[in-house]
Amino acid sequence: MALSVDIEKSLGDFSLDVSFASDSPAETLALLGPSGCGKSMTLKCIAGLLRPDRGRIVLNDRVLFDSQAGVNLAPQRRRVGYLFQQYALFPHMSVEQNVVCGATGATSADRSERAAAQIRAMHLEGLERRRPSELSGGQQQRCAMARILAGSPELLLLDEPFSALDGYLRWQLELELTDVLKTFPGGTVYVSHNRDEVYRMCDTVCVLSHGRSDPRVSVHELFERPSSLAAALISGCKNISAATTIGEGLLDCSDWGVTLRTSLPVGEGVTHVGVRAHYFSVGGEENVIPCSVDRVIDSTFSSIVMARTPGGALLRYELPKEEWAALGEPARVTLSVDPSCVMPLSDGDAR
């Protein structure tokens, strides 16, 4: 997939300003962020359902949109397959008719042949005459995917494909969709607010916050070394403090009332520091934080210790239940964290 997106769009009080690019073949790129951050709006601009106010969208050397050049291809000419959250199947049509509708730009015989091939590929044989209301949630999703793939798209856009599902069905369909993406020759842009989905299914990720995009990074880098406050929060970091740089590798963490050393690069504009809950240990000689135990929460497989810092804020420390029990459940603990686990964060547009 060679995809380049650099667009701006305003709707009422909301302003979208995103920029990302990918040239890796068959890459699954995630747009990760909380509800209302502009993820779905970005997909609609790529698909041609919304017209950006400014910018450029290029897919495999084909210009889909260019505000300066006056280019704005119609959705049916973009060769982009869009899987909506609620699948958007035609309720009055059968499975077969829905899939045939996706096979545009071909003769009637070719469309029927392509539809039949995708029905087989999505394991919908025997359901061809059923309408969407007669299908399970999983069958509806597979029908929607069959309709998309029958059109031979160059790019898939998946808008929170599991948001309408829950529990066991959600997990089963994630496995099925993962298999589909492995065989799809083009690229995929995957929208989600679920970091676990992104970690399991995607190669790279672009974090969106308040309509602004962070740089595209690998999924591994997002979870190991997030560079922005938005990226740390959406990737699950539970411990955040305001921070200022006071020396080489030294961060004054004002909320926690301590100074921590980091071995990670400290760029300009650092405003916060993050430490993941499982990065702490009891004892140690570096980055020591004396704490009182405020409460202990018994989770399914771990103990969650809420520890009061010298600055008065609470730290969340997670460890296996047996390890906490072995400490004798003390009223005070001295936590420490390795400098490689202290994450300097910027707040604002990271581009």
N, C-alpha and C positions, 0 to 999 in steps of 0.2 A: 504494500500500500504506500503510495506517495500522496500524502494528504497535507495540505497547508491551509490553515485557518487563521485569519487575522481580521477580526470584524468588531464593529461597534453597533449597538442597537439600543434605543431607548423606548420604553413602554411606560407611560405614566411617570411615576416617581422612580422606576427601576431603570438602571443603566447597565448594559452589558458591554464589557471590553475584554475580549479573550484573544489569545494568540498562542497557537501550538502547531507543531508540525511533526510528521513521521514519514520516514522513507524506508522502514523495515517491511519486508514482505510478510503478509499474513499476520501482522501484529494486531493484538487486541489492546487498544488504548482506552483506559478508563478516564471518565470525567467524574471525579469524586468530590462530593460536597454536601452540605446540609440542604434540606428542602428550601426552595426559594432562592437559591444562589445563582440560578441561570443555566443549569445543566440542560434541561429540556428545551429551553429557548435556543441554546447553541445547536442542538440536534435539528430543530425545526429550520434554522437558518441554513444548515448544511443540506438538508433535504429539499429546500426551496419552498417550504410552507410559510416561512417568514422572510421578509426582505430586510437585510441589514441596512442601517443608515450609511455605513461607510465600511470599506475594507475589501478583502479579496478571499475567495475560496477556490482552491485548485485541487483536483483529484486526478492523479496519474497523467499529468501534463494537460488535462482538460480544464479550462477555466469555467467554473460553475457560476461564479459571481465576481464581478469587478465593478465597483461603484464608479471609478474614474473612466473606465472604458465603456460603461453602459451595458455590461454583460450581466444577464440574470436568466439562466436557463430555467425552463419550466421543470417541475418535479419529475415528470415522466421522461425527460431527456437526460437526467443526471445519472442514471444507472446506480441509484442508491436505494437500498432496501431498508425500510423503517418499520421496526417492530414496536408498536405502541404499548403502553402499560396495560390497556384493556383489550389489546389485540385488534380492535376495529374490524372485525369480520362483518360481512354483510348478512344481517339476520335472516333475510328472506331467501338467501341462496344456500344451496347444499355445499358440502365440503368440496366436492369436485368443481362446482361452479365458482366458488371462492378462489380456488387455486388456479383455475383457468384464467380468471381475471388478472392474475399476476403475470401471466406469460404474454406480455405485450410485444408488439413489433414482430409478429410471426403469423404465418398462415393458420387457418383454423385447425388443420390437421396437426401442424407442428405444436400449436398451443395445447391441444389435447394430449399429445405425446409427452410434452414437457411436464404437464400437470400430472399425468399418470406416473411419470418417473419420480416426481417429488412426493407424491402420495405414498409410493412404495418406500422411498427413502425415509419418510417420517413415520412409517409403520401405521398408516391410516387405512390400509386395505380393509374393506368391509364396511367402512363408514362413509363411503363416497356420497350416499344419498341423504345423509343426516344433515340437519341444520345446526348452526352453532348452539342453539338452546338445548339440543339433545346431546351435546358433548360435555365431557368433564373439563375442568380447567386445564389439565395437561394436554388433552386432545385439542382444545381450542388453540393453545400455544403452538402445538405442532402443525396445526392447520395454517396458522398465520405464518409460521416459518416456511412451510411448503409454498405458500402463495408468494412470499418474498423471493425465495430461491428459484422459482419458476421463471422469474424475470431476468435471471443471470446478472445480478448486480455486481458491481465492482467493489462496493462498500456496504457493510451492514451497520445500521444504527439501532442499538438496543436500548430502549428507554425503561430502565428498572423492570426487567422482564419477569421478576418474581414477586413484584409488589402485591399482586392479587392473590398470591398463594401463601400457604403456611405449612409448617411441620414437615411431615414425611414427603408430601407431594413436592414441596419446594426443593428438597434435597434431591429427589429423583430427577426432577426436570433440570436441575443444575448439572447433574451428570450427563444427561442427554444433550443439553445445549453445549457443554464442553466438547463432546464428541463431534457435534455439528461444526463447531468453530475450527476444530483440528483439520477437518476435511475441506473447509471453505478456502478457496484459493486467494481471496481478497483479504482486505483488512476489516477491522471492526472497531467501532467506537461504542463503548459500553458505559452507560450512565447509571450511577448508583450512589446511595448514601451509606451503603453497607460495606465497611472496610474489609470484613471477612470474605465477602463475595469477590471483591476486587483482588484480594491477596491470592485467592485460589484460582481465579479465572483469567486474570489480565497480566500482560507483560510490562506495560508502562502505565503511568498515571499522571494526570494533570489535575491538581486540586483547584476547585473554584470556591471563592468566598465573596459574598456581596457583589457578584457580577464580575469579579476580577479573577484572572488565572495566574497560578504559579507556573514556573517552568516545568516542562515535561521531564519526569525522572523515571527510573526503573521502580517497580513495585518494592524491590528489596531496599532501595535507597530511601523510599518514603518511610518505611517502617524502622529502618536502622538510623537514618540521619535526616529527619525532616528539618528544613531550613526556615520555615515560616510558622508563626503561631497557628494559622489556620490548618496547615498540614499536620502539625503535632496534635491538635485537638481532634481532627477528623480521623487520624490514624490511631486514636485511643489513648493518648498520653493523659494521665489523670493528675499529674503534679506540675503545675505551672506557677511561676513567680515572675513578677516584674524584675528586671535586672539591668545593670549598667556595667560596662567594661571598666575596670579600675587598674588593669595591668595586663601584661601579656598572658593570655589564657586564664585570667582571673575575672570572675563575675560576682558582683555584689547583688545577692538575691534578697531584695528588701522585704518581701512578704514573709520569707522564712527566717530573716535575721541572721544569715550566715553568708560567708564568702566561699564559693566553690571554684575549683580549678577544672578546666576542660582541656582535653587534648584534641578536640575537634577544631576546625578552622573557625575563627571568630571574625566575621566580616563586618563591614560598616552597617549601621542601622540596627544593631542588636538591641531589642527592647525587653526580651523575656528569656527565661531559661526553662527547660522541661526535663523531667526525669520520669521514666516509666516506673510503674508501681513495683514491678518485679526486678528492677535494677538495684534496689537497695540490699544491703546485708547488715547484719548486726555485728558490731565490732569493726575492725579495720582501722587504718591509720591515716587514710587520705579522705578529704571531704567529709569530716566528721560532723554529725548533726545530733546534739543531745536533745532528746524528746521525752515528753510524758505521754503515756498511753491514754488517749481520750476514750476509746472504745474498741472493741474487737467484734467484727462481724463474721459470723460463721457462714461461709459460702459453700457451694456444692463440693468442691474439691480443694479448697484453700481457705486460709484464714486471711481476712482483710483487717489490717491494723491501722486505725486512724491515729496518727501520732502528732502531738502538738509541738510545734517548733519554737525556738527562742523568739521568733518574730510574732508568734501567736497564731499563725496559720496552721492548718492541718495538712499533713502529708498522708498519702495512701500508700501503704506498704503491703504487698501481697506475697505470701509464702505458703508452702505446703502445710497442712494442718499439723502433721507430726513434728515439723521443725519448730513451729510456734509452741507446741506442747513441751518440746524438749527444752525450751528456754525457761520453762516454769511460769509462763504467762505473767511477766513482770509488769510493774506499774510504770517503769521508766526503761527506755531503750536508747542506746547510742547507735544511730544509723550511720552508714557510710556508703559512698557510691564512687565507683571507679571513674576517673576523669574522662575515659572514653565513652561513658554513658551520660555525661552532662551535655545537654543539647542546647546550644545558643540559637535563639529564634528571633526573627524579625517580624514586625507587625506592619502590614501594608502590602502594596503591590510589589511583588518580588521580581518583576520583569525589569 
